[in-house]
Amino acid sequence: MPPHTIHLLLDFDSTLTTTSTLPLIYNVGHRLNPSSPPWRSVSQAYGNDYNAHLSSYTPVSTHRKTLQAELEWLQSLREVEQRSTERVRAAGVFCGVTQEDMFNAAQNAVKEREVVMRRGWERLMEKVVMGTGKVAVVSVGWSGNFIRGCLQMAYDQFGWSEGEGVSKLEIGDIDVFANEVVGGEEGKMDRHLEKRSRQGGDGIWTVRDKMLVMEEIVGTSPSSGQGKVVYVGDSPTDLACLFGADVGICIRDDGRLAGEQAALQDTLKRIGIECRYIGEMGPNELRGRSMESSIETQGEGAVLWWARDFDEIYKSALFRAAEYGQKDDAYMSAHIQSTAVNFVVVSDDQVSRAIDVGSPMR
């Protein structure tokens, strides 16, 4: 297989992690301000607002049979997200919260196993470092410091170990594109990127904002000679990036799917998109296409893939070590310099339909 650059973009909540971190982030502020509404209250308020929007939106889901129609629905949720963020700010949930508080809370959550990273994430990141690739995080939610804290503690506890012949990943050197809890007297929550986007937008709210960030990272067209783009996500809000990438991968847990995973599966079935297991991918199924062409053809002929974790992605045709003359269970060494891998994490666990967790902080 000829050498190629791979840009790997991932959602954070429920993709890189096994569950949503939003309740944990909210409770960092609620513990400091116990008179503020509990998580269940703001989650219910979000759900009520979402349902009101859902009931008035047309076309209804059963009539949305195209990729374009579904993207328009997802984009319409921006106002719901904006009202939710304003409710949380007005309630003073994050008054007095510091960025150090967010970082420390994340580390403790990992230590107590309240946050669990999906299997194989650190192995894939180490492989990127060995290939002199870029590692970055882009998140639709809060908080950049919480994400850093999760990655640092998880990696220190369960990641790199000396003597395995791999480069240690410096989590502190990873670029983080994320909205942030500013705190202060007003409990401010900024919809901004720590690493300011050249798009000049006001943060990442919905499916379109996530696509703009992807385009900024890899260029408008993934097939424009800047490398192959792989995107991994778990929810309908990942839809644009899944179709805009050369390879789109949906995370699916074992057993009956629920929440966002089920919503994404239902959406793909409704708009007629095939989703195959990543282990079935052949070495020549990296395709080049742009987001624009996917929308123009309504995703016609497109195939998405699914995996349970990053180990399955690592061992697939995308990253299989055997293709470089190595055993499947060994890290690349002899030929790793011929493949530059750019690793970018994009987070967006935004709720695309009313579920009990919701995303009232978005």
HELIX and SHEET records of a PDB file:
HELIX    1   1 PHE A   12  LEU A   16  3                                   5    
HELIX    2   2 LEU A   22  LEU A   32  1                                  11    
HELIX    3   3 TRP A   39  SER A   56  1                                  18    
HELIX    4   4 SER A   61  HIS A   63  5                                   3    
HELIX    5   5 LEU A   67  GLN A   75  1                                   9    
HELIX    6   6 ARG A   78  ALA A   90  1                                  13    
HELIX    7   7 GLN A   99  LYS A  111  1                                  13    
HELIX    8   8 TRP A  121  MET A  130  1                                  10    
HELIX    9   9 GLY A  144  PHE A  158  1                                  15    
HELIX   10  10 ILE A  171  ASP A  173  5                                   3    
HELIX   11  11 VAL A  207  VAL A  218  1                                  12    
HELIX   12  12 PRO A  236  ASP A  238  5                                   3    
HELIX   13  13 LEU A  239  GLY A  244  1                                   6    
HELIX   14  14 GLY A  259  ARG A  270  1                                  12    
HELIX   15  15 ILE A  278  GLU A  280  5                                   3    
HELIX   16  16 MET A  291  GLU A  296  1                                   6    
HELIX   17  17 PHE A  310  TYR A  314  1                                   5    
HELIX   18  18 ALA A  321  TYR A  324  5                                   4    
HELIX   19  19 ILE A  336  SER A  338  5                                   3    
SHEET    1   A 9 LYS A 188  ASP A 190  0                                        
SHEET    2   A 9 ASP A 175  GLY A 183 -1                                        
SHEET    3   A 9 VAL A 135  TRP A 142  1                                        
SHEET    4   A 9 VAL A 341  SER A 347  1                                        
SHEET    5   A 9 ILE A   6  LEU A  10  1                                        
SHEET    6   A 9 LYS A 228  GLY A 233  1                                        
SHEET    7   A 9 VAL A 247  ILE A 251  1                                        
SHEET    8   A 9 VAL A 303  ALA A 307  1                                        
SHEET    9   A 9 GLU A 274  TYR A 277  1                                        
END                                                                             
